[in-house]
Amino acid sequence: MARSPFFLLLRFSTWPAVLLFSFYLVSDGAPAQIGAGSSISLPTELRLQGADWWPRKAEAPREAYVGTATCAKCHVSKAAAQVTTAMAHASMSAVDSESLRKHPTLTFSLGPYNYELESNASKSTLFVRKEKDVRSHDLLWAFGFSHMGQTYLYEQNGDFYEAHLSFYSALQGLDITPGHERTIPKGFDDALGFRQPDTEIKRCFSCHTTASITKNEFNPAHAFTGVTCEACHGPGSDHVAAVKSGQGTGAIFNPNQLAPVDSVDFCGACHRTWQDVVGSGLTGVGVFNVRFAPYRLENSKCWQKTRSNLLTCVACHNPHQPLVHDSASYDSRCLQCHGAEQGGSKKIAIHQRACPVRTSDCVSCHMPKIEPPNLHSAFTDHWIRIIRLGKPYPN
């Protein structure tokens, strides 16, 4: 199946040039010092070459990973909260999908093709019918959580295929998978799904699972489902051994110690760094790039003026806790700089003007929700700004 031009932009064809440009900016001809407190955003592919742990790193052996249950023996409260997050449920076996369990039969029609997604306790199967002909595939993986939706993968001849239909929570039903053409399929193969290139499927698994690539070999059957502790902190076996031997609590990566730019790039390993978006040509796709929060955030004047740890992803979002959807709960972060009268907290060196309109529910005005066409979900625009009526969406 042909992919839409928007999807083709995701293939990072311009990364080599961006990598060279980044090496020049960072090192001026010397080897780049990655992870030492960067002053500019870097492409994720460059970050992965650094010595420190980084999400999507693939060199460690599978036996170096200990699993969340081991982490939970000491980090009880954090582990218990983290497993309730959407990230912890970023992937699962299709048969374990709560959305499919609640909807054992889902249907959809596209031209002459009629779809049925049938689920029971042992498997989930996608059927496509056209007149008297029927084709089907058992779905293996579900990517995404129930808050927005799920996309499904099946395997054929050793290759992974992305199903042509996804489940959308807003619809409580099926529609075309993001990035797939919305035209009538040319045949059953197109109607069922799209074969993912090896580089793309590895990138999907490295962000939606933990330890799917070890010793640089792709083996999703041995992966932990979802984003677990070790996806962000790195393999834990050395840390566990150090604790057991009385050598302290080191030998583990702590993202909380990253400098602000590095911290945002850390999340951007899966959510797209500023350089990832610019290098892949995704600055010209309109509202679709609202999904790339680190890129949008770093275009904000607030960020460009300060690059402060008050504006990193984790300044507002606790990675060990479920995402907070109450917009007013973020006011205290904004008011650290934009205080009502004093121009911000006296403890903070970065003082900005207070909003002349109101001092509550800031993000509703300055970080509006935007719903890209056909995605059936609204995304918070992290490009913090004054929204002016009639002004075009900034790319």
C-alpha positions as CSV (number, residue, x, y, z in Angstrom):
1,M,0.0,0.0,0.0
2,A,1.3,3.5,-0.8
3,R,1.8,5.7,2.2
4,S,0.7,9.4,2.3
5,P,3.2,12.1,1.6
6,F,3.0,13.0,5.3
7,F,4.1,9.5,6.3
8,L,7.0,9.7,3.8
9,L,8.4,12.7,5.7
10,L,8.8,10.5,8.7
11,R,11.6,8.6,7.0
12,F,14.4,11.0,8.2
13,S,16.0,11.2,4.8
14,T,17.8,14.4,5.6
15,W,19.4,13.2,8.9
16,P,23.0,12.8,7.5
17,A,23.1,16.5,6.8
18,V,21.7,17.4,10.2
19,L,24.2,15.1,11.9
20,L,27.1,16.8,10.2
21,F,25.6,20.2,11.0
22,S,25.2,19.3,14.7
23,F,28.7,18.0,15.0
24,Y,29.9,21.3,13.6
25,L,27.8,23.3,16.0
26,V,28.7,21.3,19.1
27,S,32.4,20.5,18.5
28,D,33.7,23.0,15.9
29,G,35.7,20.1,14.4
30,A,36.4,18.2,17.6
31,P,34.5,15.1,18.7
32,A,31.1,16.0,20.0
33,Q,30.7,16.0,23.8
34,I,27.3,14.3,24.0
35,G,25.5,14.3,27.3
36,A,27.8,16.9,29.0
37,G,25.1,19.6,29.0
38,S,24.3,20.6,25.4
39,S,23.3,24.1,24.6
40,I,21.3,23.1,21.5
41,S,19.0,20.3,20.6
42,L,20.6,17.3,18.9
43,P,19.3,14.6,16.6
44,T,18.4,11.4,18.5
45,E,20.7,9.4,16.2
46,L,23.6,11.5,17.5
47,R,22.5,11.2,21.1
48,L,22.5,7.4,20.7
49,Q,26.2,7.5,20.0
50,G,27.0,9.0,23.4
51,A,28.4,7.0,26.3
52,D,25.5,7.6,28.7
53,W,22.2,5.7,28.6
54,W,19.6,7.1,26.2
55,P,16.1,5.8,25.3
56,R,16.3,3.4,22.3
57,K,19.9,2.4,23.0
58,A,20.4,-1.1,21.8
59,E,23.9,-2.3,22.8
60,A,23.1,-3.9,26.2
61,P,22.5,-7.7,26.4
62,R,19.0,-9.0,27.3
63,E,20.3,-10.4,30.6
64,A,21.3,-6.9,31.7
65,Y,17.6,-6.0,32.1
66,V,16.0,-7.1,35.4
67,G,12.3,-6.1,34.8
68,T,9.9,-3.9,36.7
69,A,9.2,-6.5,39.4
70,T,12.8,-6.3,40.5
71,C,12.8,-2.5,40.6
72,A,9.6,-2.5,42.6
73,K,11.2,-4.4,45.5
74,C,13.0,-1.2,46.5
75,H,11.1,1.5,44.6
76,V,7.7,0.5,45.8
77,S,5.6,3.6,45.3
78,K,7.2,4.8,42.1
79,A,6.9,1.4,40.5
80,A,3.3,1.1,41.6
81,A,2.4,4.5,40.1
82,Q,4.4,4.0,36.9
83,V,2.6,0.9,35.8
84,T,-0.7,2.9,35.8
85,T,0.7,5.4,33.2
86,A,-0.1,5.4,29.5
87,M,3.5,4.9,28.8
88,A,3.6,1.7,30.7
89,H,0.8,0.5,28.4
90,A,2.4,1.8,25.2
91,S,2.3,-1.7,23.8
92,M,0.8,-5.1,24.6
93,S,-0.2,-8.3,22.9
94,A,-3.3,-7.7,20.8
95,V,-5.1,-10.4,22.8
96,D,-4.5,-8.4,25.9
97,S,-5.9,-5.1,24.5
98,E,-8.6,-3.8,26.8
99,S,-10.2,-1.9,23.9
100,L,-10.6,-5.1,21.9
101,R,-11.9,-7.0,24.9
102,K,-14.6,-4.4,25.4
103,H,-15.4,-4.6,21.6
104,P,-15.2,-8.2,20.6
105,T,-16.6,-7.4,17.2
106,L,-15.7,-4.3,15.3
107,T,-16.7,-3.5,11.8
108,F,-15.8,-1.0,9.1
109,S,-16.4,-0.5,5.4
110,L,-14.2,1.1,2.7
111,G,-15.6,0.9,-0.8
112,P,-16.2,-2.8,-1.7
113,Y,-14.1,-4.0,1.3
114,N,-15.9,-4.9,4.5
115,Y,-13.8,-5.4,7.7
116,E,-14.4,-7.3,10.9
117,L,-12.0,-7.3,13.8
118,E,-13.0,-10.3,15.9
119,S,-11.5,-10.8,19.4
120,N,-11.8,-13.6,22.0
121,A,-9.7,-14.9,24.9
122,S,-7.2,-16.5,22.6
123,K,-6.7,-14.2,19.6
124,S,-7.7,-11.1,17.7
125,T,-8.2,-11.5,13.9
126,L,-8.7,-8.9,11.2
127,F,-11.0,-10.1,8.4
128,V,-11.4,-8.4,5.1
129,R,-14.2,-9.4,2.7
130,K,-14.9,-8.4,-0.8
131,E,-17.9,-10.1,-2.3
132,K,-17.2,-13.9,-1.7
133,D,-13.5,-13.5,-1.1
134,V,-12.1,-13.3,2.4
135,R,-8.6,-12.7,3.7
136,S,-7.5,-12.5,7.4
137,H,-4.5,-12.1,9.7
138,D,-4.2,-12.7,13.4
139,L,-3.0,-9.5,15.1
140,L,0.0,-9.8,17.3
141,W,0.7,-6.4,18.8
142,A,-1.3,-3.4,19.9
143,F,0.5,-0.1,20.1
144,G,-1.1,2.7,22.0
145,F,-3.4,3.0,25.1
146,S,-7.1,3.5,25.4
147,H,-6.9,7.2,26.0
148,M,-6.5,8.0,22.3
149,G,-6.4,4.7,20.4
150,Q,-4.5,1.7,19.2
151,T,-2.7,0.6,16.1
152,Y,-2.2,-3.1,15.4
153,L,0.6,-5.2,13.9
154,Y,0.6,-8.6,12.2
155,E,3.4,-10.7,10.8
156,Q,3.7,-12.3,7.4
157,N,6.8,-14.1,6.0
158,G,9.0,-12.7,8.8
159,D,7.9,-9.1,8.2
160,F,5.7,-6.9,10.3
161,Y,2.7,-5.2,8.8
162,E,0.8,-2.3,10.2
163,A,-3.0,-2.9,9.9
164,H,-4.9,-0.5,7.7
165,L,-7.4,0.1,10.5
166,S,-6.8,1.4,14.0
167,F,-9.1,1.7,17.0
168,Y,-10.0,5.3,18.1
169,S,-11.3,5.9,21.6
170,A,-13.3,9.0,20.5
171,L,-15.1,6.8,18.0
172,Q,-15.2,3.7,20.1
173,G,-14.6,2.1,16.7
174,L,-12.3,1.7,13.7
175,D,-11.0,4.2,11.1
176,I,-8.0,4.4,8.8
177,T,-4.6,4.2,10.5
178,P,-2.7,7.5,10.7
179,G,-0.4,7.8,7.7
180,H,-2.3,5.3,5.5
181,E,-4.0,6.5,2.3
182,R,-7.7,7.1,2.8
183,T,-8.5,6.0,-0.8
184,I,-10.1,2.7,-1.9
185,P,-7.5,-0.1,-1.6
186,K,-6.3,-1.5,-4.9
187,G,-6.4,-5.1,-3.6
188,F,-6.6,-7.3,-0.5
189,D,-2.9,-6.7,0.4
190,D,-3.5,-3.0,0.5
191,A,-6.8,-3.4,2.3
192,L,-5.2,-5.4,5.1
193,G,-2.1,-3.3,5.9
194,F,1.3,-2.0,5.0
195,R,4.7,-3.7,5.4
196,Q,6.8,-1.7,7.7
197,P,10.5,-1.2,6.6
198,D,13.0,-2.7,9.1
199,T,14.3,0.6,10.2
200,E,10.8,1.9,10.9
201,I,9.6,-1.1,12.8
202,K,12.6,-1.1,15.0
203,R,12.0,2.5,15.8
204,C,8.4,1.7,16.7
205,F,9.3,-1.2,19.0
206,S,12.2,0.7,20.6
207,C,9.7,3.4,21.8
208,H,6.7,1.3,22.5
209,T,8.5,-1.6,24.2
210,T,11.6,-2.1,26.4
211,A,14.6,-4.2,25.4
212,S,13.2,-5.2,22.0
213,I,16.7,-4.6,20.6
214,T,19.6,-6.0,22.5
215,K,23.2,-6.4,21.4
216,N,21.9,-4.5,18.4
217,E,19.7,-7.5,17.4
218,F,16.0,-7.0,17.0
219,N,14.0,-9.6,19.0
220,P,10.6,-8.3,20.0
221,A,9.5,-11.7,21.3
222,H,11.9,-11.1,24.3
223,A,10.8,-7.5,24.9
224,F,9.1,-6.1,27.9
225,T,5.7,-4.6,26.9
226,G,5.4,-0.9,27.3
227,V,7.8,1.7,28.6
228,T,9.2,0.3,31.8
229,C,11.7,1.6,34.4
230,E,14.7,0.4,32.3
231,A,13.5,2.2,29.2
232,C,14.5,5.5,30.8
233,H,17.0,4.4,33.5
234,G,18.8,1.8,31.4
235,P,19.5,-1.9,32.2
236,G,19.3,-2.4,36.0
237,S,21.5,-5.5,36.6
238,D,24.6,-3.5,37.6
239,H,22.5,-1.3,39.9
240,V,20.9,-4.3,41.6
241,A,24.3,-6.0,42.1
242,A,25.8,-2.8,43.5
243,V,23.0,-2.5,46.1
244,K,23.2,-6.1,47.1
245,S,26.9,-5.9,47.6
246,G,26.7,-2.7,49.7
247,Q,28.4,-0.5,47.1
248,G,25.7,2.1,47.2
249,T,22.8,2.9,44.9
250,G,24.7,4.0,41.8
251,A,25.4,2.1,38.5
252,I,22.1,3.4,37.1
253,F,21.2,6.3,34.9
254,N,19.2,9.2,36.5
255,P,17.6,11.4,33.8
256,N,16.7,13.9,36.6
257,Q,20.3,15.1,36.6
258,L,20.3,16.1,32.9
259,A,20.7,19.7,31.9
260,P,17.5,21.3,30.5
261,V,18.3,20.9,26.8
262,D,19.4,17.4,27.3
263,S,16.4,16.6,29.4
264,V,14.0,17.7,26.6
265,D,16.0,15.8,24.0
266,F,15.8,12.7,26.3
267,C,12.0,12.7,26.0
268,G,12.4,13.6,22.4
269,A,14.1,10.3,21.7
270,C,10.6,9.0,21.2
271,H,8.6,12.2,21.1
272,R,11.0,13.9,18.5
273,T,13.6,16.4,19.4
274,W,13.7,19.8,17.7
275,Q,16.5,18.6,15.5
276,D,14.6,15.4,14.6
277,V,11.7,17.4,13.3
278,V,13.7,20.0,11.4
279,G,15.9,17.3,9.9
280,S,13.1,15.2,8.7
281,G,11.1,18.0,7.1
282,L,8.2,17.8,9.5
283,T,8.1,21.6,9.9
284,G,5.9,22.0,6.9
285,V,3.1,19.5,7.6
286,G,0.8,22.0,9.4
287,V,-1.1,20.9,12.5
288,F,0.2,17.3,12.3
289,N,3.4,18.4,14.0
290,V,1.5,19.3,17.2
291,R,2.2,15.7,18.2
292,F,5.9,16.5,18.6
293,A,5.9,18.2,22.0
294,P,9.6,18.8,22.4
295,Y,9.8,20.5,19.0
296,R,6.8,22.7,19.8
297,L,8.1,23.5,23.2
298,E,11.5,24.6,22.0
299,N,10.0,27.0,19.5
300,S,8.4,28.9,22.4
301,K,9.9,32.3,23.3
302,C,9.8,31.2,27.0
303,W,12.2,28.4,26.1
304,Q,14.4,30.3,23.7
305,K,15.0,33.1,26.2
306,T,15.7,30.8,29.2
307,R,16.4,27.2,28.4
308,S,15.4,26.7,32.0
309,N,14.7,23.6,34.0
310,L,11.4,25.2,34.8
311,L,10.4,24.5,31.2
312,T,11.5,21.0,30.6
313,C,9.0,18.2,30.0
314,V,9.5,16.8,33.5
315,A,8.9,20.2,35.1
316,C,5.2,19.7,34.3
317,H,4.9,16.0,33.8
318,N,6.0,13.4,36.4
319,P,7.1,10.4,34.3
320,H,6.2,8.1,37.3
321,Q,2.6,9.3,37.4
322,P,-0.3,9.3,35.0
323,L,-0.7,12.4,32.9
324,V,-2.7,15.1,34.6
325,H,-5.6,16.3,32.4
326,D,-6.8,19.1,34.7
327,S,-5.5,22.2,32.9
328,A,-5.7,24.4,36.0
329,S,-3.3,22.1,37.8
330,Y,-0.4,23.5,35.7
331,D,-1.0,27.1,36.9
332,S,1.7,26.9,39.6
333,R,4.3,26.1,37.0
334,C,3.4,29.1,34.9
335,L,3.2,31.4,37.9
336,Q,6.7,30.6,39.0
337,C,7.8,33.1,36.3
338,H,4.6,34.9,35.5
339,G,3.5,35.8,39.0
340,A,0.4,38.0,39.5
341,E,2.1,41.1,40.8
342,Q,5.7,40.5,41.6
343,G,6.6,39.2,38.1
344,G,7.3,35.7,39.5
345,S,8.6,34.0,42.6
346,K,11.4,36.0,44.3
347,K,13.4,32.7,44.5
348,I,13.5,32.6,40.7
349,A,15.8,34.7,38.6
350,I,13.7,34.5,35.5
351,H,11.0,37.1,35.8
352,Q,8.4,37.6,33.0
353,R,5.3,39.8,32.8
354,A,2.2,38.6,34.4
355,C,-0.7,37.8,32.1
356,P,-3.0,40.9,32.0
357,V,-6.1,38.7,31.4
358,R,-6.0,36.1,34.2
359,T,-3.7,34.1,36.4
360,S,-5.5,30.8,36.3
361,D,-6.1,28.1,33.7
362,C,-3.1,29.4,31.7
363,V,-2.7,26.5,29.4
364,S,-6.2,26.7,28.1
365,C,-5.3,30.0,26.3
366,H,-1.6,29.7,25.8
367,M,-1.3,26.0,25.0
368,P,-4.6,25.1,23.2
369,K,-5.8,21.7,22.2
370,I,-5.5,21.0,18.5
371,E,-7.1,18.0,16.6
372,P,-5.3,17.2,13.4
373,P,-7.6,15.9,10.6
374,N,-8.7,12.2,10.9
375,L,-6.7,11.5,14.1
376,H,-9.9,11.8,16.3
377,S,-7.8,13.1,19.2
378,A,-6.8,16.6,20.4
379,F,-3.2,17.2,21.3
380,T,-1.9,20.0,23.6
381,D,0.2,22.4,21.6
382,H,3.4,22.9,23.6
383,W,4.4,26.0,21.6
384,I,3.6,28.4,24.4
385,R,2.4,31.7,22.9
386,I,-0.3,34.4,22.8
387,I,-2.9,33.0,20.4
388,R,-4.2,35.7,18.1
389,L,-7.4,35.1,16.1
390,G,-6.8,34.9,12.4
391,K,-3.1,34.1,12.7
392,P,-2.0,30.9,11.0
393,Y,-0.8,27.9,12.9
394,P,3.0,28.3,13.4
395,N,5.1,25.5,12.0
